[in-house]
Amino acid sequence: MKDKKSHFRFDFSVSQAGFILSLLFDFVIIYFNIKIGLICLSLIVLLTIYNIRLNRKKNKQLLEYIETLTLNIDTASKDTLLKFPFPILISEYNGDIIWYNHKFLNTVKNKKLIGKNLKDELPELYSAILEGKSKVEKFEYEGNFFDVMITIVEVEEGKNEKRFLNLFYFVDVTDFVLLQKKYEIQNVVFGYLTIDNYEDVLNSAPEVSKSSIVSEIEKRITDWFYNQIRSDVFLMKYERDKYFFICNKEAFYKMQERRFNILEQIKEVNLYNKIIPTISCGIGIRQDSIFQAQKDARTALDMALSRGGDQFVIFYGGKFEFFGGKTKEHEKRSKVRSRVMAQTIKEIVKHSDKIFIIGHQYFDLDCLGAAVGLSKLCLNLVKEVYIVINSYNPTIKNFLQMLLDDPQYQNIIIDQQKALKMKTKTSLLFVVDTQRSSYIDMPQMILEFDKIIVIDHHRRPADWIEQALICYSETYASSVSELVAELLSYEGIKLKKFEAEILLAGIMIDTRGFTKNVGVRTFEVATYLRENDAMPETIKEYLKEDLESYILKNQLISNLEIIYNNIALVVDYSQVCRDNVIIAKVADELLNIKGIDASFVVCKIENSVLISGRSNGKINVQVILEKIGGGGHLETAGARLENINIEDAKEVLLKAIQEYINEDRNF
């Protein structure tokens, strides 16, 4: 349009210049000869009149041509819309449907939509308009799938009035989507399944019942895969307590629909066996390689076993998904693994010049006990060892003073900056009481060391420290202090009185004074520590709380509310609590209420909301808090939510509890 205007201006300027020059030339002629000048002037006037009429005629013809062309284009456009090979829908800007072609009418199976609104009939397309989208992929309608292109058209209704319409073009991609789904269903699914406590179950049963127990377990496993799943599954037993299976994703979806209820069916095997059998399964899913699916399944099974068993773990797309894990871990009677670990750790320490020990955020008594025990092991091997503490729990203050009062430990406790300056290429890092990279007090530390050993008693999370040389994780253990003290007992190391008391204090805190999560080996370790002069009376004196903490604890308990008849919930709306130790103590205290099977305490400290969960074993608080990014044990767990207010944190927790209840048929 701009070019046309410029062209018209150019033509007009040339004509005007010629006219002016002609007049000037004519005036010169008149000056010399008036008769000839007047004749020329008459000719100029006649030519000007003729030129004006000619231009008017041309403009009229051009206008008629443009109007005819516009009419033809409008007719062609309308004809194209009507005969367009793809479904088309037109709506007002507010979503009112005003027109569609025959193809769209066939798509909606002659359903009359004119006059209705997209918000009611096609809400996904209405949402796309509000969000300003130009395309909606794989839009499903009446069993078909479409890629929908959206165009906004501006229509002029008057000189100053404009109207906006939405044009939807539907491209049928049903065949592509169905083919894609068919391809996805045929993805390779590989699984390893193992009976967690095969030996213990058989040893707990009379001799005459053992064959029946083995037969019943095998029958339930094969029946679940071949009769309940009823899909393409290949199952093979390759050891007396181990199986592997291969299937497609369609069979896997059927397993998910049943929420892997084989876990519960196996527990129903009760043929005079005192110990309930449980199974663990690792599943790997790959689109391209059965070999990679097998490797992923092995990784998933290792994860399931490290979390205590009795669960299905799926490893897909680099992420873990957990099902089950609601049974309390059984103590392992065999000490072979512990002895092997003790010897292996000892050899690695021998070949390291400096050893550094770190724990989780807010270093607690269990961390300190484990750190002191490992320090003693290193000192016995004449190695340079350091305990690195950044933030710590107030309960360890008195025990830290015990260490600082001893000349051998005065220079052992250091901060992160000093540790990083002192480390060498052959230095070793111990991480105790956590295996979550996000829970470590100093995450930078694990990035700086080539040799890392993790010692923990919690179930393995998805974000565990994968680069560790050794991950010694025993979920049956009461505490890390128990595991480390057991290692020391194998070496026959003599402890100082305060060293033994710190280790025993770590065990007492995590077992609530030997009343929770204790086994035979826990008492064996306690005996070893008592033989090294650890005095429970001294520890109890150190663990006494002050009057202010006692009052605060009772103030929090006054906010108690009971949900689902057996779960105690305390939310610190007034935000008076600034001590995460108090949170744990309140959660423990709530379990003393008759009829309460689980307790949760929610408090906000700075920008984080801390949630502490406790259970008597009937409800798995670890599974509940794992849903919101936490973790721990069946009976003891915690979670930390960042940048959230306390009311929203409560809603997140309640939603996780509700999900757990929906999944647990025995609740």
N, C-alpha and C positions, 0 to 999 in steps of 0.2 A: 504493500500500500504506500509505503514511504517512497519507493522508487517511482510509482506512478505519479505522485504529487510533484516530485522533482522534475519529471518529464514534462508535465503540464506547465510548470513554472518556466521551464526552459523555452518551450514553444511560444508561450505568451511573450516572453521577453524579446525573442527574435522578431516576432510580428510587430511589436510595439516600436522597436528600433527602426525597422524598415519603414513603418508609417511616418515616424518623426523625420527620418532622412528624406522621404519623398516630399513631405510638406516643406522642409527647408529648401530642397532643390526647386520646388514649385515657386516659393517666395522669391528666389533668385531670378527665375524666369519672368515672373510678373514684374520685377523691378526693371528688367530690360525690355519686356514685351508683354503688355497687360492682357492682350487677346489670347496669345498662346498660353499664358499662365493660367487664365481662367478655364481654358479647355482642359488643361492638365489637372487642375483642381477638381473639375467635374468628373474626370476619369477616376481620380483617386477616391472620391466619395462613392462612386458607383461600385468600384472594386471592394471598398470596405463594406458596403451594404451586402454585396454578394457573399463575401467571406463570412460575415456574421450569420447569414441564413444557412450557408453550407455547414458551418460548425454546429448550428442548432439541429440540423437534420441528422448529422452524424451522431451527435450525442443521443438523440432520440432513438436511432437505430441500435446504438450500443446498449442503451438501457433496456430496450425490448429484448435484445439477445441475452443479456444477463438474467432478466426475469424468466425467460424461457429455460435457460440453463439451470437456474435454481430450482424451478419446478420439476425439471427432469431428474435432478439430483435427489430432491425430496422423495419423488416417486420411486426412484431406484433404491434409496435408503430404506423406505418403508417396505418395499418388496423384498429387499435383502433381509431385513429383520424377520419378516414373516416366513421366509424360506431358508433362514439360517440353519445350517446342519447341526448346530449345538443348541441346547436349551438356553433361553435367555429370559431373564426376569427384570422388570423395571419397577422401582418403588419410589415413592416420595422420599425426601430427605429424612422425614420422621419415621420411615419404615412402612407406611401404608402401601400395599401392593396395588399397582394401577394397570399393569399389562404383563403378559408373557406370551411366548410363541407356542406353536403346536408341539414342538419337541419337549418343551418344559411341561406342557399339559399331559403328555404321555408319561413323563418321568414321575409326576405326582399322581398318576393313575386317575386322570380326569377329576381330580379333587378341585373344587372351586375355591380359589384363594383371593380373587380380586375383591378389594374392599377390606381385606383382613390385614393384620399387621405382622411384620416379620418377627416382632418380639414374641408373639404367641405361636406362630407357625414354624419359623426358622430362627430360633433364638441365637444360634451360633453365628449366623450371618448378621443378625442385628448387633451382636457384640462386636463383630469385626468392623462394622460401620463406626460404632462409638470409639473404637480403638484406632481408627484411621488406617486400617489394613487395606492393602491393595490385592491381597491374595489369601485364600483359605485353602490349605492343602488337605486332601483326603477327607473332605466333608462327606459324612454318611447320611443318606436319606433313602428310606424305603429299601434297604438292603443293597443299595448301590453307593459307590464312592466317586466323588468329583473333586477336581481342582477348580476352585471358583475364583475367577478374576473379577475384581470390583473396580468400576470406573464411575467417577462423579461427573455428570454432564450439566452444563449451565445452559438454561433455556430463557430467551428473552420473550416476555409476554406483552410488553409495552415499551414506551420510550424509556422509562426509568424503572421498570419492574423486571426483576430476574427471578428465575425459579431453578432449583437444583434437584436433579434426579439421580438415583443410584441404578447403574446398569450392572447386572450380574451375568457373567458368561460361565456356563457350566461345561467343563471338559471331563468326560467320563473316563475314570482311571480304575474302574472296578477290576478289570482283568489283571492289571498290574498289581493292585493291592492284594488280590487273592493269590496271585503267584508268589508275591513276597511273603505272605503269611504261610503258604505251603512250604516255601523254602526255609522259613524260620522254624517251622514245626519239625523239619527234618534235621535240625542242628544236632550234632552229636552230644549226648549226655553220658558221661562216664562216672561211675560211683564206686567207692570203697565202703564196705560195711563191716564192722567188727563188733563182737560181743565184749563189752567193757570188762566185765568181771567174771569171765567164764570159769576160771579156776576157783575163785571164791564161792561161786554158786554151787559148783559140784562138791567142793570140800565141805560145804555146810549141809549137804544132803546125805541120807543113808545110802549105802552102797547099792542096794537093790533099786533105788529110784534114779540113779545117775543116768542110765541109758534112756529112761523115759523122759527126763528133763531135756537131754540133748535132742531127742527126737521131737519133743513138743516145740522147742525153740526153732528148730529147723523147719518144722511144719508151718509154723506161724509166719516165718519169713517168706518161704516159697509161696504160701497161700496169698499173702499180701501182694506180692509182685505179679503172680500169674492169674489169680482169680479176682482180686479186688481192683487192681489197676487195669487189667484186661486190655493191654495194648502191646505193642512191639517191645518186648523186654527180653534181654538175655541175661540170666543170672547164673553165676558159677561159684561154687565153694572151693577155695584153693588151700585153705587150712581149716582145722577143726573149729576155729572161732572166727574165721574171716571169709568174706565174700567179695566179689566184685560184680557189677552189672553194667550193661550198655543198653541204652534206649534212645528214643528220639524225644524231642521236646514236648510232643503231645502227651506222652506217658508221664513226663515230668510235671506237666500242668495238672494231670490227674492226681499225682502225689501231693501237689500243693493244695488242691481242692480238699483233700482229706486231711490236710495239715499234718502229714506224715504221722498218722495215728498208729503206725506200727510201733512207735515208741511206747505207747500205752498198752498195746496188745502184748508186747513182750513181757511187760511187768506183771501181766496176769498169770504168767506161768508159775504156779505154786504147787509143786509136787513134793512136799515135805522139805523143800529147800528153805533155809532160814533167810538167805540173802536174796533180795529181788534182783533178777537179771535186767540189765540195761544194754542198749546198743548205741553205737555212734556211727555216723555216716558222713562221708565227705563227697560232695558232688562238684564236678567240673563241667562247664558247658562251653563248647567251641563251635564256630561255624565252619572252620576250615580243616582242623586237624584232630583226629582221635588221639594222637600221641600227646598233644598239648592238653586235651581234655583230661587225659589220664594223669598228667603232671599236676594239673589244677585240682583234681580230685584228691590226690595224695596230700597236697598242701591243705586242702579243706579238712581232711581227716585229722591231720596233725593239729590243726586249729581246734577241732572238736574235742580231741583227747586232752589237749592242753587246758581246755576250759572245764574239764571234769567229766566229759562224756555225757551220755543220755541226750544226744541232740543231733540234728541234721545241720550241716554247715554247707552252704552253697557258695562257690567261688566263681563269679561270672563278671566279666568286664572289669577285672581288677578290684572288685569289691566283694566283701563277705556279707552273707545274709544268714541269720541264725533262727532255727526253729527248735523248740524244746529246751533242754537244759534246766529242768525244774526239779530235778532230784538231787538230794544232798550227796556230795561225793563220799565214797567209802575210803577209809584209810587203807593204804597199801601195806600189807604185812611184810612184804619182801623189802630188805634194806640194800639189795644189790645195787640198785640205781644210785642210791645215796652214797654208797661207798665208792662207786665208780666216779661220781661227780666230785667227791672230796679229793680223790687222787688226781683227777684231771685239772681241777682248779688249782691244786697245789703245784702241779707241773707248770701251768701257765704263769703263776706268780713267780716261780723260780726264774723264769726266763724274761721277767720284766724288771726294769731298773727302778721305776717308781710306780706306786699304786695309789689311785685316787678313788674315793668312795662318795657317791651322791645318792640322794633319795628323791622322794616326791616333794611337791610344794608343801610348805609348813612341816618341816622335818618333825616327826613324832617319835614316841618312845620305841615303837617297833623298828623304825628306821635307825634310831640311835643304837638299839641293842644289836641289830645286824651289823652296823658299821663298826661297833666296838669289837664284836666277835671276829670280823674279817681283819680288823687292824691287829688283833692278837695273833691271828694266823700268820700275817705278813711279818710282824715283829719277831715271831719265833723262827721265821726263815731269814731273819736279818735283812729285811727289805725296808726301804724308805716308803712310808705310808702316810696318807693324809685324808682326813674327813672334811669334805667341802660342804659348808652350810651357808645358805643364803637367807632363807626365812625359816623360822622354827616355831613349833607349838609351845605355848607357855608351860605345859606340863613337864617339859624336859629340862627346864631351867636348873632345877636342883641337881639333876643327874649330870648335866654339862659341867656344873661346878665340881662334881666328884672327879671328872676327868681332868679338869684344869688344876686340881689340887695335887695330882700325881705328876712328878717330873717327867715321866716317860710320855705323857700325853699333852704336855703344855704347848708344844709346837705342832701338834698334829692337826688341830682344827684350824682351817684356813678358809678364805673366801675364793670366789670364782676367778677373779683377776690374778691373784697370786698363783692359783693352780695352773692357769693357762700359760703363765710365764715359766713355770717350773717343768711342765710336761716335755717329754722327748718322744721320739718316734717309737721307742720300745715301751712306753708307759702303758699301764693297764688301768681301765676304768671299770669299777663295779657300780651297777645301778641296783638299788635295793628297794623292795616294797612297792614297786610299780614296774610295769613294762609298757606303759602308754607314753609315747613320745610327748604328747600334749600335757601330761601331768608332771613331767620332770621339772624340778625346781630351777634347773639351769639348762635349757634345751641346747644352748650353744656348746655345752660340754660334749654331747654325744657326736657332734659334727667334727670335733677336733681330735678324736681318738680312733685309732685303727683297731685296737683290741678292747672289746667291751664284753663284760659278763653280766648277765641279768639274773638276779635271784629274787623270786617273787612267790606269793601264795594266792594271788588273785587269778580269776579266769582270764585267759588271753583275749584282749580286745582286737578290733580290726586294725587299729593304728599302733600295733606293737613295734618294738625296736627290731627291725628285720636284720640290721647289720651286726647284731650281737654274735660273737663267736659261740657262746653258750647261753641258752636261756633255761635256767634251772627253775622251773615253775611247778610246784606241787600244790594243787588246789585243796587237797585233803588236809594240809598243814594248817595249824591254828594261826601261825604268824611266820614272818621271815626270821624272827629271832629264834624260833624253834628249828628252822631249817639250818641256820648257821651254827647254832649250838650243837646240833646233831653232827655236823661236819667236824666241829672241834672235838667232840667226844670220840670220833673214829681215830683222830690223830693223838688222842690221849694227852691233850694240852691242859696243863694246870693253869687255872684262872685266878686272878686276884679277886678278893672279896667284892670290890665295887664293880668289876667287870661282870662277874656272875650275877650280881644284883641288877645291873642294867639289862642284861639279857633276860632275866626272869621277869623284870618289870614289863618288858616288851610283850612277853607271852601273857602275863596277867591282864594287861590292858585289852589285848585283842580277844581274850577268852572270857572277859568279865569275871575275873577271879576263878578261872577253871570251871566255869559253868556253861560255856558255849563252845561248840566246835572243837572239842578235845577228843583225843584218841589215846591209845596205849602208848604210842611213841611220844606224845606230848608229855605224859607223866614220866616216861623214861628220861627225856631231856631235862625235865624239872628235877628229877633225882640227881642227874649229873651236876646240875647247877647247885643244888643243895649241898652236894658233897664238896663243892668248891666254896662253901661258907656263905651262900646267898641266903639272906634272912627275909622271909615274906613280911615279917612285922616291920622291918625297916622300910621296905618298899611301900607298904601301906601308909606309913607315916608320911613319906615323901609325897604320896598321891592324894593326901587330904586336900579338899578344896577350901578356899577361904569363904568368909561370911558373905561377901559381895556376890561371889559366883553362886553360892547356894540360894541366895535371894533371887538372883536373876533367873536361875533354873526354874524355880517355882513360879516366877512371874510368867515365864513362857508357857509352862504347863497350864496355867490358868486360861490360856487361849484354846484349850483342847476342844476339838470337835470329832465326833465318831462318824465314820462313813462306812457304808456296807455292813454295819453292825459289828465288824471285827477289825477295823483299821482305824488307828488313832492318827490324827493329823493336827499339827501345830504350825500356825503361820504367824511369824513375828511382824504383824502389821505396823506396830509402833517403831520397829527397827531399833530396838534398844540393845540387841545382841551384837557384839563386836568380836566374839571369840568363837572360832569354829569348834573348840573343845566342848564348850557348853552345848552346842547343837547336838553333838554325838551323845553327850551325857543325858540330855533330855530324851533323845530317841530311845536310849537304853532304859531309862526310867519308865517310859510309857508302856513297855512290855510287861511291867509288873502289875498292870491293871488286868483284872480278871476278864476273860473273854476277848482280849486283844491279841491278834495273831501277827500283826505288823504295825509299824509306826513310821511316820515321816515327819520331819521337822524342816521347815522352810524359813530361812533367814537371809537377809540381804546385808552383805558386808562390802562396803565401797561400791564398785560397779558390778559386782558378781552376786548372784543368788546361789547360796549353798543349800543343797538338799541332802539330808542324812536319813538313810532308811535302815530299819532293823526288823528282824523277823524271828519267830520262834521255830521256823522251819516249815510251817504249813503254807506260807506264801513266799515266793521267790522274789525278794526285793531287788536282786541283781538284774533279773530279766526286766523288771519294771523300769528301773533307772537306766538300763542300757538303751531303752527306747528313746531317751532324751539326751543321750551322749555320755551317760555315766557308766558305772560298772562296779565290780567288787565280788561279793560272795552271795550265796543263797540267803544267808542270814544277816549279812552286813554289807551295805553298799552306799555309794554316794554319787552326787552329780554336782557339776558347777555350770550355771547358765550365765553367759556374759551379756551385758548391755540389755537387760530386761527388767521391768518393774516386778514387784513381788506378787501383784495380783495376776499378771500374765503368767508368771512362773507357776503359780498355784494351778491355773487352768491347764497348763502343759502337763503338770504332774497328774492331775485328775484324769486327763485324757489317756495318759499312759496306763494308769491303773484300770481304767475302763476297758482298754484294749486287752490288757492281761486277763481280765475277768471273762471277756468274750472268747478268748482263746482257750482258757482253762475250763474244761467241762466239769472238773471236780470241785470248782470253787463253791 
